[in-house]
Amino acid sequence: MKHTTRREFVAGALAAGSAAFLPGCVSRTADPGRVARPARPTKFLFMTDHHVESNFIQDFGADKGTPSYAMWKPGNHAALVKTYEFINADPYCRDIQFALFGGDQLNTGYMSHRQFLEAERVNYYRTLRSLDLYRNSKGTDISDLDFHSPATFICDTNTPKGYVKAPIPFMKLDSRVIAIQGNHDTAVEDFYRECAFTCGDTRFITFFASYVGLPAPKGEYRSTARVSDEAVAFIEKEMASAAANPAIRHIVLVSHWAIAPKGKDFVCPIIDACKENKFNGNRKRILALAEKYGCDLYINGHEHNGRYPTAKVGSMTDINCGTVTGPKASWAIVEMHPDKAVFNVYSRAVAVEAPDGTVTYSQLPQRLFTREIPLKPIN
């Protein structure tokens, strides 16, 4: 029997400790008959509604040439970079295993305004390159995510004969930053609609809900969303597969829009039963699938509600995760435990940019509060 020296013992212990905190999402076991469980909670960054602008001026429509929304102003990009730098350096935040962006990463990501889309995408990636997770994982082996997505999505595409519906291929996922489409970036092939991936013992399933404008009283604004039959079919297939996998403990559903009924905290949800919705009934189908397969957490954005309100909808808890844009912006580091999901909510940096390019920060990121959601393992 070989005796281990003190130096060898310490080196082995350090190696084992560092292996448990690698950025990957796979948990392994030497016993092939035993279900692998992660050595630590799955931890990820959730950001939504970045609304990255090109020049902070309205580029089209009746308001062309006027300042864009007040929250989207010079200093926004610098504040986002400073926030990413905080995540890189903070002892708690920096060991995230992936990032999930919940839609509206851009502000004008529509095929009908392609030139503005491209300018915004340049700014989006310029800021994103400040995030170590993105830089360090780009181009590396991310097969442990077991990422699934349709190869294309249908979008109104500009052709010499006008706008026609045509398939657009998604870009290949090449980093641990997974971004989905919201209503402000419906033509961006870098951002996914339906996709699914695994980290630790959790299967994450995302889907797209398209914008529906509803008649509203004068002076009011109303919008909501609808889900296609194809999206429901994708959800069902992925949920069934996850539920049949003994290594999966939780299924988490993610979309840009809330699924909770319209109310004080959920103003613009996915709806059923209105003449403007061509897919009436699909919201109920999603709720039924969640009940059947044990999905009890639903994450969304869109409503810019920094209080992270929750609502119980069928078997799921719907949590709205605010926006990372503006002086009252927030984002979260989320931990998936066997019996709960923990949302640690942080403020974003706030910056002012002078005409000469000088940036002044009036606020740096700090932890605001924690929201815990009970979960029941499916396996």
N, C-alpha and C positions, 0 to 999 in steps of 0.2 A: 504494500500500500504506500503510495507516494504521500509524503508529508508536505503540507503547504507552509511556506515561510510567511512571516508577518507581512512582508512587502507584497507577496503574491496574493495574500488574503485581501489586503486593502485595495490593491489594483482590481481584483475581481469584484469586490463590493462596489467600487466606484463605477465599474463598467456596467454592472447589473442595474445600479441606480440610474445611470444615464440612459440605458436602454429603455427603462420604463417611461422615460419622458421624451422619447423621440417624437418628431412632429407627425409621424405616420399614424394611421387609424386602425391598424390591424392588431388584434390580440392573439397571442399564440400559446399553445400548450404542448408539452412533450407527449401527452397521452392522447392518441388519436380518438379514443372513445369518449373523451371528456369535452364538453362544450367550453370553448375558450371564452374567458371574460376579461375585459380590460383591467389593467393594473391600476388605472386611475379613471376618474370621470371623463367622458368626452367633453372637451372644452372648445368652443368656437366663438368667433366674432360674428355678430349679426348687426349689419348696418342696412338702412333702407332710405330711399328718397334723398339721394345725394343732390339731384338736380344740378349737375355740373353744367354751367353755362359757357358759351364761347366768348361773349363780350359784355354780358349783363344788360344788353339793349334788346328790346323787342324787335325781332328780325322780320316779322311778316304780319299781315292783317291790318285792321284799322288803327292799331296802336303802334305800327312800325315806327322805329326811331325814338321811342320813349323808353325810359328806364324799365327794366323788367321788374318782377315782384321784389318788394323791399328786402326780403330775406336773401335774395340772390344778388349780391353786390360785390364790388372789388374787395378783396380780402377773404372771400369764401374759399378760394383755392389754397391760399396760404394757410388758412385755418385748418383745412382738411389735411394738408401735409403735416402740420404740427401735431395733429391728432394721431396720425399714423406713427409719427416719431415717438409719441408718448407710448403707444402700444408696443413699439419695438423695445423700449427701455424699461417699462414697468415690470417688476418681478412677477406680478400676478398675470398680466395680460400677454406677455411675450411668448408663452409656450402654447398658444392656441394651435389646434390641429388643422383647422381650415377656417375660411371666412365664407359667409353666405350673405349675399346682397339681395335685398327683397324687392327690387324694381325701382324704376325712375332714377337710375343712375345718371341718365342724361335728362336734359330738359326739353329738347326738340328732336327726339329720336324717331322722326316719322319719315317714311319713304318720300312723302310729298315735299319735304324740306331737306333733301339729302345733303346739300352743301353745309347747312347748319349742323346736321347730325355729325358730319365728318369733323368739323371744327371742335365740337363738344367732345367727340371721342378722343381727339388729341389731348385735350385737357384732362379727361378722365384717366387716361393711361399715364400722363405726366405726373399726376398726383399719386396714382396707385403705385408707381415705382418707388415711392417713399416707404411702402409697407414691406418690411423684411419678409414676411410670409410669402408675399407675391414674388419678390425677387429671388428668394432662396428656393422656391418650389417650381418656378417657371422652367419648363423643359426637362424636369426630372421625372422619375418613375412615379406615377400617381395611380398605378393599377390597383392599389389596395382600396381605393374608393369604390371600386366596382360600379363605375359610372354608367348609367343607361340614359339615352335620350333618342327620340326620333331624329333621323338624319336631316330633315328639312322642316320648315314651317311655311304656311301660306301667308302671303302679304300682298297688298296692293302695290304693284311695281310699275314704275314709269317706263313706258315704251313709246316708240314713234307713233303708235296708234292710240296713245292715251294710257290711263291706268288700268291694268288688268291684274287679276289674282294669279300669282305665280309662286312656285316653291322656291324658297331661299335656303341654301345649305347653312347649317350652323357651323361655326368655327369649332375646331377640335379643342376640347378642354385641355389646357396645358399648364395649369397651376392649381394650387389649392384654394384659389378664390373663385367661387361659383356664384355667378350673377344671373338673376332671372329678369324677365321683362315686366315692366309695369305699363301703365297707360301712356307714359311719356317716352317710352323707347321701344315701340312695337315693331320697329324695322331693323333692329340691331342684331346682326347675326352672331355677335360675340355673347349675347345674353340669351339664356335658354328659356323655353316655355315649360314644356313637360320634361322633367328629368328626375332621376333617382340615384342616390349614392349612399354608401355605408361608411360610418365612422364608429369605431368601437363596436358596441352592440346595438346601435341605433340605425335604422334605415330612414333616410330623409326623402320625401317625395314632394316635388313641386309641380304646380300646374298654372296655366295661364287663364285669366278671366278677361274677356274683352270689354271695352268701354261701352256703356249704354247711356245716352242722354235722355232724361225724362222730362216731360212738360212740367214747368214749375211756375208758380205765381211770379208776377213781374217783380224784378229786383232780387229774386232768390236764385240760388244755384243748386241744381240737383244732378247727381250722377250715380250710377251704380254699375254693376258688372254681371256678365253671364258666362257660363262655362259650356264648352262644346261637348258633343257626344264623344269625340275622339279623346278629349282630355279625361273624361270620366272612364273611358275604356283603359287608358294608360294607368290611371290611379288604381283601378280594380286589379289589373294584372300585377302591378308592383306590390300592392298590399297583400294579395294572395301569396305571392312568392316570399315576401318577408315573413308573413305569419307562419309559413311552412318551414322556415329556417330556424332550427333550435338555437342558433347563435344570436338571433335577433331578440332583444329584450323590449325595444320600443319602436314604434312607427310614428314619425312626426310629419305632418302635412304642412306645406308652406305655399302661400300665394301672395300676390301683391294686395289683394282685396280681402276685407273681413268676411267671415261667413256668419257672424252673429247677426241677429235681426236688427233692423234700423232702430236706433235709440239715441240717448244722450251721448254715449261714448263711441258708438259705432254708427256713423252718419251715412256712409256710402258703401253698403255691403253688397255681396253677391245676392241676387234676388231670384225668385220664382214668381209665376202667376202675374205677369203683366204683358200687355200686347206688344211692347217693344222688345221683349225677350223671346228670341226664336228658339231657345232651348229650355223652356219652362220645365221644371221638375228635376233638373240636374243638381241643384243645390240639395234637394232631399235625397237624391241618389248618393251623393258624396257623404252625407251624414249617415245614411244606412250602411255604406261600406266601412266607414270608421267604426261604427258599432259592431259590425260583423267581424272585423279583423283586429279590433282592440286598439285602434289609434285614438289617443286621448289628448293630443296636443296639436294646436293649429296656430301657426305664426304668420303674421302679416304686417303690412305697413300702410301706405297710401294716405292715411288720415292725419298724419303729422301730430299725433297726440303723445306728447312727451311724458304723460303720466303712466304709460304702459297699462291701460285698463284691460281687464279680463272679463270674459263672459262665458258661462257654461252653455254649450249648445250640443244637445244630445250627449254623446260620450266624450266630446272634446271640450277642452278649455281653449277659447280663442283669446290670444293676446296680441294687442296692437302695439307696434314697436316704434312709433314716432317717426322722426326724420333726423338725419345727421346734418341738415342745413339750417343755418340761421343762429342767432344769439341764444335761443332756447333749445338748441339741438341736443340730441342724445343718441347713444348707441349702447350696445350691450355685449358683455362677455357671458356666454351661456354655458352652464354645466349640466350634463345629463347624468343623474344619479339613478340607482335602481328604483327609487320610489318617488323621485321628484325632479323637476327641472328648475334650475336656479338662474334667474336673469339678474346679473349685476349691472346696473345701469349707470353710465357715465355721461358727463357733459362733454361737449366738444370745445376745442379752442375757439376763441373769438378774435378776429383780426381786422384791422383797418389798413387799407393800402392807399398811400398817398399818390398823387399824380406822377411823382418822380420814381415810384416803385418801392419806396420805403414802406416796410410793414411794421405795424405796432400791434402787439398782442395785449388785449385787455383782460383775457381770461385763458387759463390753461385747463386741460381736462382734469376732472376729479370725479371720484365715485359719488353718486347721488343717493341711490337707494337700491334695495334688493327686492325682487318679486319672486316668490316661490310658488310653484304649481305642482300639486300632487300628481303622481303618475302610478299606473298599475302595470307591471310587466306583463307582456303577452306570453313569454316563455320562461 
